[in-house]
Amino acid sequence: MYTICLVEDEKDLSNLIKTYLEKAGYKVIVFEKGGDALNYIGSPCHLWILDIMLGDDISGYDVIKAIREQDLHTPVIFTSARDQDLDKILGLELGSDDYITKPYSSKELVLRVNNIIRRVYKTQSALITYKNYKIDEEQRIVKEKDKDIVLTTLEFDLLLLFVKNEHKSFSREEILNSVWGDSYFGSDRVVDDLVRRLRKKMPKLKISAIYGYGYRL
């Protein structure tokens, strides 16, 4: 399991991001103050998410400088409410791998994290096996023996949510937020239709309905 260190002083935002990253299979350590993040540097972390403007006297710039003094390789994503070229350029010069401007979609941030983790930590863990299914997370391909199973983007995202969290129960709202994103507005019954389509294409998936709540693999 990869560890993400999130440095963000907006508590509601950090809780939301933490929830999304944990659903994607990451361990998340949250720091509300730059000083606490500085004290953690050198401990296990696979990726840092740094807000530039923090509540104390230590900024995200100070944190990345300290990280790069000890470690040149661990990826860093900068976040900021300011969309200024100078911020982006300075962040890149200090060694950041990506920059995302607030407000942003939590799902978009998770996708960026996934892309960086896959690029930096290329391992066989991208291949997931469930029953007779071989799921290539990086190429987004599903096979049953030598037969391809063609899934839509939403079907594949739902499949990943289930196989990465086997035996965990998800409410319809949690599935909506994870698969469609927090910007979706509409009936949660679209979840039932998506589950039905995924079951039809992959009948060996043991997806159980939880009456009045949601689903569990």
VEXZA-475049 format. One record per residue (C-alpha): z, x, y; residue in three letters. Coordinates in Angstrom, 2 decimals, padded with zeros to 5 digits. Layout:
! VEXZA-475049
       c3       c1       c2  residuo
        Z        X        Y      ALA
...
! end
This chain:
! VEXZA-475049
       c3       c1       c2  residuo
   000.00   000.00   000.00      MET
  -000.98   001.33   003.42      TYR
   001.63   001.46   006.20      THR
   000.69   000.34   009.71      ILE
   002.89   001.30   012.67      CYS
   002.58  -001.25   015.49      LEU
   003.89  -000.29   018.93      VAL
   003.93  -003.48   021.01      GLU
   006.57  -004.75   023.45      ASP
   005.38  -008.38   023.50      GLU
   007.54  -009.80   020.72      LYS
   005.53  -012.97   020.05      ASP
   002.31  -010.97   019.83      LEU
   003.82  -008.30   017.58      SER
   005.19  -010.99   015.23      ASN
   001.75  -012.63   015.03      LEU
  -000.05  -009.33   014.37      ILE
   002.58  -008.33   011.80      LYS
   002.06  -011.62   009.94      THR
  -001.72  -011.19   009.83      TYR
  -001.54  -007.56   008.69      LEU
   000.99  -008.38   005.98      GLU
  -001.26  -011.17   004.70      LYS
  -004.04  -008.59   004.50      ALA
  -001.83  -006.49   002.22      GLY
  -000.35  -003.94   004.62      TYR
   003.22  -002.81   005.17      LYS
   003.96  -003.13   008.89      VAL
   006.61  -001.31   010.92      ILE
   007.06  -002.65   014.46      VAL
   008.35  -000.68   017.46      PHE
   009.01  -002.48   020.75      GLU
   009.78   000.73   022.64      LYS
   007.81   003.93   022.91      GLY
   010.94   006.01   022.38      GLY
   011.54   004.43   018.97      ASP
   007.94   005.17   018.00      ALA
   008.35   008.80   019.07      LEU
   011.38   009.13   016.81      ASN
   009.38   007.82   013.84      TYR
   006.48   010.28   014.18      ILE
   006.25   012.43   011.08      GLY
   007.38   009.61   008.77      SER
   004.87   007.79   006.50      PRO
   002.13   006.01   008.45      CYS
  -001.56   005.46   007.66      HIS
  -002.58   003.96   011.02      LEU
  -001.01   003.45   014.44      TRP
  -001.70   000.48   016.74      ILE
  -000.52   001.43   020.24      LEU
  -000.23  -000.75   023.31      ASP
  -000.89   001.41   026.37      ILE
   001.62  -000.32   028.65      MET
   005.10  -000.50   027.12      LEU
   008.40  -001.79   028.49      GLY
   010.18   001.57   028.77      ASP
   009.18   004.76   030.58      ASP
   007.10   005.95   027.61      ILE
   003.49   004.75   027.43      SER
   001.04   004.55   024.57      GLY
  -000.56   007.67   025.99      TYR
   002.73   009.56   025.55      ASP
   002.99   008.34   021.97      VAL
  -000.52   009.41   020.96      ILE
  -000.02   012.82   022.55      LYS
   003.11   013.29   020.43      ALA
   001.29   012.05   017.31      ILE
  -001.61   014.45   017.83      ARG
   000.74   017.40   018.32      GLU
   001.85   016.92   014.70      GLN
  -001.06   015.11   013.09      ASP
  -004.75   015.24   013.95      LEU
  -005.95   012.88   011.24      HIS
  -003.94   009.63   011.17      THR
  -006.12   007.00   012.93      PRO
  -004.97   005.28   016.12      VAL
  -006.09   002.00   017.69      ILE
  -005.27   001.47   021.37      PHE
  -004.67  -002.01   022.78      THR
  -004.45  -002.89   026.46      SER
  -004.59  -005.86   028.81      ALA
  -006.68  -003.71   031.12      ARG
  -010.40  -003.53   030.32      ASP
  -011.24  -000.40   032.25      GLN
  -013.63   002.33   031.23      ASP
  -011.11   004.97   032.33      LEU
  -008.54   003.63   029.85      ASP
  -011.07   003.73   027.02      LYS
  -012.30   007.21   027.91      ILE
  -008.77   008.60   028.24      LEU
  -007.77   006.97   024.97      GLY
  -010.73   008.52   023.17      LEU
  -010.08   011.92   024.75      GLU
  -006.49   011.77   023.51      LEU
  -007.73   011.11   019.99      GLY
  -007.81   007.33   019.48      SER
  -010.24   005.90   016.92      ASP
  -010.74   002.47   018.48      ASP
  -009.86   000.42   021.56      TYR
  -009.37  -003.34   021.75      ILE
  -008.74  -005.35   024.91      THR
  -006.17  -008.14   025.21      LYS
  -006.36  -011.01   024.62      PRO
  -007.94  -010.45   021.23      TYR
  -008.18  -012.34   017.97      SER
  -005.63  -011.26   015.37      SER
  -008.34  -011.59   012.73      LYS
  -010.61  -009.24   014.69      GLU
  -007.83  -006.66   014.84      LEU
  -007.30  -006.93   011.07      VAL
  -011.04  -006.43   010.49      LEU
  -010.98  -003.30   012.66      ARG
  -007.93  -002.02   010.77      VAL
  -009.67  -002.70   007.45      ASN
  -012.80  -000.84   008.56      ASN
  -010.87   002.22   009.71      ILE
  -008.65   002.31   006.61      ILE
  -011.72   002.10   004.35      ARG
  -013.47   004.86   006.27      ARG
  -010.53   007.25   006.44      VAL
  -008.96   006.60   003.04      TYR
  -011.93   006.25   000.72      LYS
  -010.49   005.54  -002.72      THR
  -011.27   003.45  -005.77      GLN
  -008.70   000.93  -004.60      SER
  -011.57  -000.94  -002.92      ALA
  -012.47  -002.20  -006.42      LEU
  -010.28  -005.10  -007.54      ILE
  -010.29  -006.50  -011.08      THR
  -009.20  -010.04  -011.91      TYR
  -009.94  -011.55  -015.33      LYS
  -013.59  -010.65  -015.98      ASN
  -014.38  -010.38  -012.26      TYR
  -015.03  -007.08  -010.48      LYS
  -014.52  -007.42  -006.74      ILE
  -015.85  -004.66  -004.47      ASP
  -013.95  -005.13  -001.23      GLU
  -015.96  -002.55   000.72      GLU
  -019.41  -003.86  -000.20      GLN
  -018.16  -007.47  -000.48      ARG
  -019.75  -007.90  -003.89      ILE
  -018.40  -009.90  -006.84      VAL
  -019.62  -009.44  -010.42      LYS
  -018.75  -011.05  -013.73      GLU
  -019.81  -008.42  -016.24      LYS
  -023.33  -007.60  -014.97      ASP
  -023.94  -010.92  -013.24      LYS
  -023.68  -011.16  -009.46      ASP
  -021.65  -014.03  -007.98      ILE
  -022.93  -014.88  -004.52      VAL
  -020.14  -015.89  -002.13      LEU
  -020.24  -016.88   001.52      THR
  -018.17  -014.88   004.02      THR
  -015.41  -017.51   004.03      LEU
  -015.39  -017.77   000.23      GLU
  -015.06  -014.00  -000.10      PHE
  -012.25  -013.84   002.48      ASP
  -010.39  -016.60   000.63      LEU
  -010.90  -014.77  -002.67      LEU
  -009.43  -011.57  -001.22      LEU
  -006.45  -013.48   000.18      LEU
  -005.66  -014.85  -003.28      PHE
  -006.29  -011.77  -005.46      VAL
  -004.31  -009.52  -003.11      LYS
  -001.39  -011.95  -003.14      ASN
  -001.29  -013.24  -006.71      GLU
   001.55  -015.73  -007.36      HIS
   002.18  -016.14  -003.61      LYS
   002.03  -019.68  -002.21      SER
   000.00  -020.30   000.94      PHE
   000.10  -023.42   003.09      SER
  -003.18  -024.84   004.30      ARG
  -002.31  -023.69   007.81      GLU
  -001.71  -020.12   006.60      GLU
  -005.06  -020.12   004.81      ILE
  -006.77  -021.48   007.92      LEU
  -005.28  -018.73   010.09      ASN
  -006.09  -016.00   007.60      SER
  -009.65  -017.03   006.71      VAL
  -010.93  -018.88   009.80      TRP
  -008.74  -017.14   012.37      GLY
  -006.23  -018.42   014.89      ASP
  -009.02  -019.71   017.17      SER
  -010.07  -022.41   014.68      TYR
  -009.56  -026.02   015.72      PHE
  -010.16  -028.80   013.22      GLY
  -008.88  -030.46   010.09      SER
  -007.06  -028.35   007.51      ASP
  -009.00  -030.27   004.85      ARG
  -011.77  -027.69   005.17      VAL
  -009.41  -025.53   003.08      VAL
  -009.66  -027.97   000.18      ASP
  -013.46  -027.88   000.32      ASP
  -013.52  -024.07   000.40      LEU
  -011.14  -023.84  -002.57      VAL
  -013.30  -026.34  -004.47      ARG
  -016.44  -024.26  -003.85      ARG
  -014.70  -021.02  -004.87      LEU
  -013.36  -022.61  -008.07      ARG
  -016.85  -023.82  -008.94      LYS
  -018.39  -020.35  -008.52      LYS
  -015.46  -018.52  -010.18      MET
  -013.93  -020.92  -012.74      PRO
  -011.68  -018.23  -014.25      LYS
  -009.66  -018.09  -011.02      LEU
  -006.34  -019.80  -011.73      LYS
  -005.91  -021.45  -008.33      ILE
  -003.10  -024.01  -008.46      SER
  -002.75  -026.79  -005.91      ALA
   000.73  -027.31  -004.48      ILE
   001.01  -030.99  -003.62      TYR
   001.48  -031.60   000.09      GLY
   001.51  -027.87   000.88      TYR
  -001.38  -025.64  -000.19      GLY
  -002.46  -023.31  -002.96      TYR
  -001.39  -020.38  -005.14      ARG
  -003.27  -017.99  -007.44      LEU
! end
